[in-house]
């Protein structure tokens, strides 16, 4: 497993939980199987660019929110209030 896959997965899970969304809700909106989202969140795969765009739309954030080079503390600026 690549380290950045793991970091991206952790960030995806963190943002999903900040938005109080369940995996099933995300999957229905993004068009994924729950097993695939789980793989992404566990760092066992990487979403396509188009999937990332759909995640960003659903989570109401920019793609920059998924940038693993930024600290999680920066997310307050990247995630508008719901």
MMTF fields as JSON, N, C-alpha, C and O atoms, coordinates in Angstrom:
{
  "mmtfVersion": "1.0.0",
  "mmtfProducer": "UNKNOWN",
  "numBonds": 327,
  "numAtoms": 328,
  "numGroups": 82,
  "numChains": 1,
  "numModels": 1,
  "chainsPerModel": [1],
  "groupsPerChain": [82],
  "chainIdList": ["A"],
  "bondAtomList": [4, 2, 8, 6, 12, 10, 16, 14, 20, 18, 24, 22, 28, 26, 32, 30, 36, 34, 40, 38, 44, 42, 48, 46, 52, 50, 56, 54, 60, 58, 64, 62, 68, 66, 72, 70, 76, 74, 80, 78, 84, 82, 88, 86, 92, 90, 96, 94, 100, 98, 104, 102, 108, 106, 112, 110, 116, 114, 120, 118, 124, 122, 128, 126, 132, 130, 136, 134, 140, 138, 144, 142, 148, 146, 152, 150, 156, 154, 160, 158, 164, 162, 168, 166, 172, 170, 176, 174, 180, 178, 184, 182, 188, 186, 192, 190, 196, 194, 200, 198, 204, 202, 208, 206, 212, 210, 216, 214, 220, 218, 224, 222, 228, 226, 232, 230, 236, 234, 240, 238, 244, 242, 248, 246, 252, 250, 256, 254, 260, 258, 264, 262, 268, 266, 272, 270, 276, 274, 280, 278, 284, 282, 288, 286, 292, 290, 296, 294, 300, 298, 304, 302, 308, 306, 312, 310, 316, 314, 320, 318, 324, 322],
  "bondOrderList": [1, 1, 1, 1, 1, 1, 1, 1, 1, 1, 1, 1, 1, 1, 1, 1, 1, 1, 1, 1, 1, 1, 1, 1, 1, 1, 1, 1, 1, 1, 1, 1, 1, 1, 1, 1, 1, 1, 1, 1, 1, 1, 1, 1, 1, 1, 1, 1, 1, 1, 1, 1, 1, 1, 1, 1, 1, 1, 1, 1, 1, 1, 1, 1, 1, 1, 1, 1, 1, 1, 1, 1, 1, 1, 1, 1, 1, 1, 1, 1, 1],
  "groupList": [{"groupName": "UNK", "atomNameList": ["N", "CA", "C", "O"], "elementList": ["N", "C", "C", "O"], "formalChargeList": [0, 0, 0, 0], "bondAtomList": [1, 0, 2, 1, 3, 2], "bondOrderList": [1, 1, 2], "singleLetterCode": "X", "chemCompType": "L-PEPTIDE LINKING"}],
  "groupTypeList": [0, 0, 0, 0, 0, 0, 0, 0, 0, 0, 0, 0, 0, 0, 0, 0, 0, 0, 0, 0, 0, 0, 0, 0, 0, 0, 0, 0, 0, 0, 0, 0, 0, 0, 0, 0, 0, 0, 0, 0, 0, 0, 0, 0, 0, 0, 0, 0, 0, 0, 0, 0, 0, 0, 0, 0, 0, 0, 0, 0, 0, 0, 0, 0, 0, 0, 0, 0, 0, 0, 0, 0, 0, 0, 0, 0, 0, 0, 0, 0, 0, 0],
  "groupIdList": [1, 2, 3, 4, 5, 6, 7, 8, 9, 10, 11, 12, 13, 14, 15, 16, 17, 18, 19, 20, 21, 22, 23, 24, 25, 26, 27, 28, 29, 30, 31, 32, 33, 34, 35, 36, 37, 38, 39, 40, 41, 42, 43, 44, 45, 46, 47, 48, 49, 50, 51, 52, 53, 54, 55, 56, 57, 58, 59, 60, 61, 62, 63, 64, 65, 66, 67, 68, 69, 70, 71, 72, 73, 74, 75, 76, 77, 78, 79, 80, 81, 82],
  "secStructList": [7, 7, 2, 2, 2, 2, 2, 2, 2, 2, 2, 2, 2, 2, 2, 2, 2, 2, 6, 6, 7, 7, 2, 2, 2, 2, 2, 2, 2, 2, 6, 7, 7, 2, 2, 2, 2, 2, 2, 2, 2, 6, 6, 1, 1, 7, 7, 7, 2, 2, 2, 2, 2, 2, 2, 2, 2, 2, 2, 6, 5, 7, 4, 4, 4, 4, 7, 6, 6, 1, 7, 4, 4, 4, 2, 2, 2, 2, 5, 7, 7, 7],
  "xCoordList": [0.85, 0.0, 0.887, 1.861, 0.544, 1.305, 0.844, -0.341, 1.794, 1.493, 0.482, -0.391, 0.591, -0.342, -1.753, -2.714, -1.912, -3.249, -3.871, -5.045, -3.069, -3.561, -3.935, -4.979, -3.101, -3.387, -4.637, -5.458, -4.779, -5.975, -7.221, -8.243, -7.128, -8.269, -8.671, -9.859, -7.695, -7.991, -8.657, -9.589, -8.176, -8.748, -10.179, -11.063, -10.406, -11.761, -12.726, -13.839, -12.303, -13.153, -13.404, -14.529, -12.362, -12.475, -13.492, -14.351, -13.397, -14.32, -15.74, -16.69, -15.895, -17.236, -17.874, -19.05, -17.098, -17.632, -17.917, -18.882, -17.092, -17.365, -18.703, -19.402, -19.047, -20.316, -21.461, -22.579, -21.167, -22.183, -22.871, -24.087, -22.068, -22.602, -22.174, -21.063, -23.055, -22.749, -22.222, -22.514, -21.45, -20.897, -21.998, -21.841, -23.105, -24.196, -24.743, -25.082, -24.832, -25.325, -24.359, -24.774, -23.075, -22.056, -22.096, -22.062, -22.166, -22.161, -23.356, -23.226, -24.508, -25.703, -25.537, -25.96, -24.941, -24.784, -23.658, -23.803, -22.542, -21.354, -21.434, -20.791, -22.221, -22.348, -21.295, -20.78, -20.976, -19.979, -20.625, -21.67, -19.987, -20.353, -19.727, -18.664, -20.379, -19.857, -18.493, -17.645, -18.275, -16.972, -15.86, -14.739, -16.168, -15.14, -14.82, -13.651, -15.844, -15.597, -14.784, -13.874, -15.096, -14.347, -12.88, -11.982, -12.643, -11.259, -10.54, -9.394, -11.207, -10.59, -10.25, -9.14, -11.213, -11.014, -9.974, -9.419, -9.711, -8.684, -7.345, -6.42, -7.251, -5.985, -5.632, -4.464, -6.622, -6.353, -6.64, -6.623, -6.896, -7.155, -7.196, -7.114, -7.322, -7.415, -8.568, -8.749, -9.335, -10.461, -9.969, -8.882, -10.778, -10.45, -10.652, -11.254, -10.142, -10.318, -11.812, -12.242, -12.595, -14.02, -14.752, -15.697, -14.322, -14.901, -14.548, -15.388, -13.318, -12.918, -13.757, -14.12, -14.066, -14.941, -16.327, -16.922, -16.835, -18.158, -18.102, -19.039, -17.009, -16.856, -16.831, -17.498, -16.062, -15.954, -17.313, -17.648, -18.09, -19.418, -20.308, -20.965, -20.319, -21.15, -20.723, -21.566, -19.428, -18.911, -18.849, -18.474, -19.225, -19.223, -17.842, -17.688, -16.862, -15.49, -14.771, -15.295, -13.593, -12.771, -11.879, -11.762, -11.266, -10.323, -9.145, -8.509, -8.848, -7.741, -7.955, -6.987, -9.186, -9.461, -8.886, -8.636, -8.678, -8.145, -6.623, -6.029, -5.995, -4.54, -3.859, -3.968, -3.168, -2.536, -1.332, -0.817, -0.876, 0.244, -0.216, 0.604, -1.497, -2.057, -2.38, -2.696, -2.3, -2.658, -4.179, -4.884, -4.67, -6.111, -6.647, -7.831, -5.793, -6.206, -6.595, -7.38, -6.057, -6.393, -7.811, -8.331, -8.435, -9.741, -10.807, -11.796, -10.629, -11.607, -11.751, -12.846, -10.674, -10.692, -11.187, -11.704, -11.036, -11.378, -12.787, -13.308, -13.405, -14.746, -15.712, -15.737, -16.507, -17.489, -18.48, -18.728, -19.031, -20.005, -21.218, -21.641, -21.771, -22.945, -24.163, -25.232],
  "yCoordList": [-1.182, 0.0, 1.234, 1.315, 2.172, 3.413, 4.313, 4.372, 5.001, 5.852, 6.941, 7.252, 7.53, 8.606, 8.081, 8.822, 6.802, 6.215, 6.182, 6.508, 5.785, 5.716, 7.11, 7.282, 8.092, 9.459, 10.012, 10.666, 9.747, 10.205, 9.543, 10.197, 8.249, 7.528, 8.068, 8.233, 8.344, 8.899, 10.263, 10.579, 11.064, 12.397, 12.276, 13.024, 11.338, 11.141, 10.747, 11.268, 9.83, 9.408, 10.575, 10.776, 11.334, 12.472, 13.489, 13.95, 13.837, 14.814, 14.255, 14.97, 12.984, 12.363, 12.439, 12.778, 12.125, 12.168, 13.603, 13.842, 14.555, 15.964, 16.397, 17.235, 15.826, 16.142, 15.252, 15.327, 14.409, 13.523, 12.638, 12.452, 12.1, 11.219, 9.782, 9.528, 8.869, 7.444, 6.971, 7.565, 5.902, 5.376, 5.093, 5.393, 4.52, 4.181, 5.42, 5.364, 6.53, 7.777, 8.272, 8.692, 8.216, 8.666, 7.79, 8.297, 6.49, 5.559, 5.779, 5.727, 6.021, 6.256, 7.515, 7.543, 8.531, 9.793, 9.736, 10.235, 9.129, 9.111, 7.989, 8.063, 6.954, 5.844, 4.773, 4.224, 4.476, 3.444, 2.333, 2.524, 1.179, 0.136, 0.492, 1.112, 0.105, 0.432, -0.203, 0.374, -1.376, -2.034, -1.205, -1.174, -0.528, 0.281, 1.521, 1.877, 2.188, 3.348, 2.93, 3.651, 1.793, 1.289, 1.07, 1.393, 0.524, 0.332, 1.67, 1.796, 2.666, 3.987, 4.539, 5.018, 4.469, 5.043, 4.293, 4.838, 3.052, 2.266, 2.286, 1.559, 3.116, 3.271, 2.116, 1.936, 1.323, 0.147, 0.376, -0.564, 1.588, 1.939, 3.442, 4.156, 3.912, 5.362, 5.679, 5.029, 6.675, 7.068, 7.759, 8.337, 7.687, 8.403, 9.9, 10.325, 10.679, 12.131, 12.476, 13.346, 11.793, 12.084, 11.699, 12.376, 10.624, 10.272, 11.34, 11.711, 11.833, 12.884, 14.14, 14.804, 14.468, 15.617, 15.394, 16.317, 14.173, 13.869, 13.92, 14.403, 13.423, 13.529, 14.995, 15.383, 15.804, 17.221, 17.912, 18.73, 17.592, 18.193, 17.785, 18.625, 16.501, 16.002, 16.586, 16.953, 16.67, 17.167, 18.693, 19.274, 19.34, 20.8, 21.375, 22.187, 20.921, 21.396, 21.422, 20.943, 21.974, 21.948, 20.71, 20.046, 20.419, 19.296, 19.531, 18.574, 20.779, 21.094, 20.486, 20.239, 20.248, 19.634, 18.22, 17.72, 17.579, 16.216, 16.188, 15.113, 17.346, 17.46, 16.99, 17.637, 15.883, 15.279, 16.065, 15.785, 17.037, 17.876, 18.923, 19.487, 19.175, 20.14, 19.422, 18.233, 20.149, 19.542, 19.511, 20.293, 18.6, 18.527, 19.809, 20.117, 20.555, 21.827, 22.843, 23.752, 22.702, 23.598, 23.387, 24.226, 22.27, 21.959, 22.964, 23.131, 23.629, 24.644, 25.702, 26.22, 26.024, 27.031, 26.455, 27.19, 25.163, 24.538, 23.955, 23.666, 23.78, 23.225, 24.275, 24.572, 24.841, 25.817, 25.18, 23.976, 25.963, 25.438, 24.92, 25.482, 23.845, 23.22, 24.088, 23.713],
  "zCoordList": [0.0, 0.0, 0.0, 0.748, -0.832, -0.877, 0.262, 0.59, 0.848, 2.004, 1.657, 2.467, 0.453, 0.136, -0.069, 0.143, -0.484, -0.57, 0.819, 0.996, 1.802, 3.175, 3.675, 4.304, 3.406, 3.855, 3.179, 3.822, 1.883, 1.18, 1.754, 1.964, 2.006, 2.574, 3.93, 4.207, 4.775, 6.098, 5.971, 6.71, 5.033, 4.805, 4.274, 4.693, 3.355, 2.822, 3.935, 4.008, 4.802, 5.918, 6.875, 7.333, 7.171, 8.084, 7.558, 8.309, 6.285, 5.698, 5.676, 5.996, 5.303, 5.286, 6.662, 6.793, 7.677, 9.036, 9.483, 10.209, 9.061, 9.379, 8.786, 9.355, 7.656, 6.992, 7.48, 6.97, 8.474, 9.079, 8.044, 8.071, 7.137, 6.105, 6.377, 6.841, 6.086, 6.189, 4.83, 3.791, 4.865, 3.615, 2.597, 1.413, 3.048, 2.122, 1.425, 0.243, 2.136, 1.541, 0.469, -0.611, 0.779, -0.168, -1.414, -2.536, -1.221, -2.344, -3.261, -4.484, -2.673, -3.488, -4.332, -5.487, -3.783, -4.502, -5.529, -6.645, -5.149, -6.019, -7.055, -8.102, -6.765, -7.699, -7.521, -8.495, -6.261, -5.937, -5.122, -4.5, -5.139, -4.192, -2.852, -2.804, -1.771, -0.445, -0.222, 0.459, -0.784, -0.622, -1.259, -0.751, -2.376, -3.037, -2.21, -2.064, -1.666, -0.816, 0.404, 0.817, 0.976, 2.123, 1.747, 2.525, 0.563, 0.095, -0.011, 0.42, -0.58, -0.695, 0.687, 0.918, 1.599, 2.928, 3.746, 4.701, 3.377, 4.068, 3.335, 3.697, 2.312, 1.594, 0.691, 0.349, 0.293, -0.53, -2.007, -2.801, -2.363, -3.755, -3.862, -2.863, -5.079, -5.245, -6.182, -7.211, -5.813, -6.667, -7.932, -7.963, -8.957, -10.192, -9.974, -8.988, -10.903, -10.838, -10.819, -10.061, -11.652, -11.731, -10.452, -10.047, -9.82, -8.513, -7.483, -6.664, -7.518, -6.574, -6.774, -5.804, -8.02, -8.274, -7.667, -7.112, -7.775, -7.194, -5.671, -5.035, -5.076, -3.615, -3.196, -2.237, -3.914, -3.569, -3.656, -2.799, -4.677, -4.805, -3.631, -3.017, -3.332, -2.236, -0.894, -0.077, -0.67, 0.612, 0.665, 1.683, -0.454, -0.534, -0.185, 0.727, -0.946, -0.737, -2.077, -3.083, -2.085, -3.29, -3.247, -2.216, -4.36, -4.392, -3.459, -3.017, -3.156, -2.245, -0.859, -0.14, -0.484, 0.824, 0.908, 2.005, -0.227, -0.254, -0.393, -0.471, -0.425, -0.58, 0.703, 1.744, 0.623, 1.8, 2.293, 3.375, 1.523, 1.959, 2.976, 3.7, 3.03, 3.989, 5.293, 5.299, 6.382, 7.667, 7.794, 7.157, 8.625, 8.832, 9.455, 9.316, 10.135, 10.71, 9.655, 9.928, 8.45, 7.348, 6.819, 6.084, 7.19, 6.635, 7.044, 6.331, 8.168, 8.552, 7.474, 7.258, 6.805, 5.748, 4.43, 3.589, 4.244, 2.965, 2.926, 1.85, 4.094, 4.151, 4.651, 5.845, 3.763, 4.22, 5.181, 5.114, 6.051, 7.011, 6.275, 5.265, 6.794, 6.157, 6.263, 5.781]
}
